[in-house]
C-alpha cells in the first residue's frame, strides 16, 4: 500500500522537541556537572517509577504523531490520496477504530445498551437488546460463553505479561551485569534488595503492574470493547489512546512555544534593568492581571471567528483541528509565560552581580555574549523545572477548557471532549459511566506520573524552589 | 505608605489601560466587526444589509479610533474604541450583543457567586491550614508521608471529576441535597452545601501540600529552635510561632484572591445551575457574546489589581518589618 507522509504543524514541533531532547541528552552525557542533577533524578524511586509510566504514554503519543494519507486509487498514473489523515497509532489500533457499533454499549458487553424494535420471523415486533456487531461477535451463545471467554483472555493476557516481564527483567539484569562485570545472579539479588544506586526495583515493579494491567486489556480489546462504546458507537479505549497525544502536545508544546519570549524578555529585563526592565515588567504585569480563563476564552473566541472566516487557509478538517490545537497551545502559553519570565528576571538580576559576570564585563565582552554565554546556561535549570512542573497543570486545564467550550476542536479526541460528551449522559438512567471512568483512569495515570516526575526533577535541580502553586487556571475554576 | 499606595494606584490605571487596549486589539484587529457579524449571523451567505444592520444595532458601525466625519471632541469619542473600551473605565459596560444591560446583570448575579465562593474560600483556608499543620506536626513519619502522597494523588485529579463524582455520590446515590438549582435568601443553603464542599475538597491536594512546604520551611528556622530550647511544647511552637510567621507567604496567595471571589467559579456554577457570574461568563462564551466577555475581562483585571494592592497593605499589618517607601 502506498501512502504519503503528512506532517501536521504540531507533528513538526513534537519531533523538534524529541530531537532537541536527544541532543540535550548527548550534550549532557559528556559533561559531569550537567549530568550530576540527572543522576540525582535517576536515584529517586518515585521519579523513576513515574518515568517508566510516562515513557509508555510518550511512546503512544509519538506513534500518534507520525501521520500519513493512504492512497485510495490510481488514475492516469497519478495516485490519489485520501483526504483523511491517519497516524501510525491508528494503523496499529485499526481494528478498534473501524469496529463501530450503532450507539452506546457497556464495557465488555455483547449487546447494545438500549432496546431496539426487532421484527421476529413470524411478523411480530418485539423490543430486545440487539447483539453487537463486533463486541463479542465470536461467541455463539453470549449468555453461556461470555464469562469463560473473558476469563480465558484475562488469563492469557496475564500469562503473556508474566513472560514479557521476566524477559525484560532478565535482560535488564544481564545488561547491568555486563556493564559492571559482575555475575547476573548477584545483580538480580542486589536489585531485589534495593541495593542498586538506580532504583531498578521500583522500575521493575512499575513495569510488572503496567504489564499485568495492560496485557489482559489488549487481549480483551481484540474481541471486545474493553471500555464500551460512546454515543456514535466509537470504542472508548481507542478514544483514550488518542487523547494521550492531545494531552502530551498541550502539556509540552505550550511551554515550548512561549519559551523564547520568556527567556529573551526575562533575561533582558534582569540584565539591562532601567527602562528595558520597566517596559518588560509593564507588559507581563498587564498580561498576568487578566484572569487566565477569561483571557483564554477571549483569545479562543477571536481565533474561532478567524478560522471560520478564512476557510481557505485550512484545506482539510484535520489541518483545521491541528491549527486549533496549536493555537490553543499558543494562547495557553500567553497566560503562563509571565510566571517564568518573572522568575528568570529575578535570577538574571542576581546573576549580573556575580563576580564572573563583572569580570566578563571588565574584559569588554559584549552584552549579547554575556547574556548568551554566561547568564543563559545558568538559568536553564529554572526553564527545565518550569517545563516539567507546568505539564500536569496544562493537561488538567485542557479538560476544563474543553468543557467551557474554548478547548480543542470538537473533532479532536481529547480527555476534555471525552468528559464533555459523557457529561451529557449523566442524567440517563441507568447511567453511562464508562467514558468518564476511562478518561478518569488515563488522565489520573498521566498527570500523577507527570507530577511525581516533576517533583523528582525539581528536587534534583533546585531543592530551594518550593513546590510551585498549582497552576492557577485549574484551581480557580474547580 | 499613602504615597506608595497613590503610586500603586496610578500604576494600576496604566495597567488597566494596557489590558483595555490589549483586549480591544484582540477583538477588533484580528477580526473586523464585519467578520464578527458574519460569524454571529451564522449562515455562509449573509447579505451585506444584514451585516450592516447587526453592526448598527450594536454600535459596531463607527470607525475604530478616529472619526473624520464628526467634529470637535466627537472625533475621538464617536468611535468604537471610545464607546466599547474607554467607557469601561467608568464601569459603563453597555449592552450585550443580545441586547441585555451588562452592568445590571453583573450587579444582580455577583451575589450568587459570592455566596459560593466566600464559604469555599473561608472553609478552604481553615481546612488547608489545619491539614498542613497536622502534616508538619507529624513530619518525617508515615502520617506525613502518606499525607503528601494523598495530596499528590488528589491534585492529579481534574476538578471536573470532583464535581461529577460529588454530584453522583451525594446527589444521586445518597439523595441528600438537590443536584442543581438556586433559591433566594436562606433557602439557597441547601443548594450551596454540595458545591462548597466540592470546592474545598478539590483544593485540598494542591493547597495542603503547598502550605505544608511553607510550614516545614519555617520550622527549620533558628527562632523555632530557640523556642524549642526554651522548653516550649511542640504545639505551642507550631501555633504561636510557626503559624504566625508562616502567615506572610500564605497571605501572598490568599489576599489576592479575595476581590476575585465575585467573579465566581465557571465550571461549578454551570454544573450546579447557580445563576452567578461564572455561569454568566460560560453562557456568554458559548453564545459568542463578545461584549460580555470584554466586560468580564476588564472587571476581572480590576478586581485582580485591587487584590494585589490589598496584598501589599496586608503585609504591613502582619509583618511590622515591612515598610513601603
Interface residues (C-beta under 8 A of the other chain):
Chain A: X282 X283 X285 X286 X287 X289 X290 X291 X293 X294 X295 X297 X298 X299 X301 X302 X303 X304 X305 X306 X308 X309 X392 X396 X399 X400 X403 X404 X405 X406 X415 X419 X423 X426 X431 X436 X440 X443 X444 X447 X448 X451 X452 X455 X466 X467 X469 X470 X474 X475 X476 X477 X478
Chain B: X14 X15 X18 X19 X22 X23 X26 X27 X30 X31 X35 X36 X38 X39 X152 X153 X155 X156 X157 X158 X159 X160 X161 X162 X163 X164 X167 X168 X199 X202 X203 X205 X206 X207 X209 X210 X213 X214 X217 X253 X260 X263 X265 X266 X267 X268 X278 X281 X282 X285 X286 X288 X290 X293 X294 X296 X297 X300 X301 X304 X305 X308
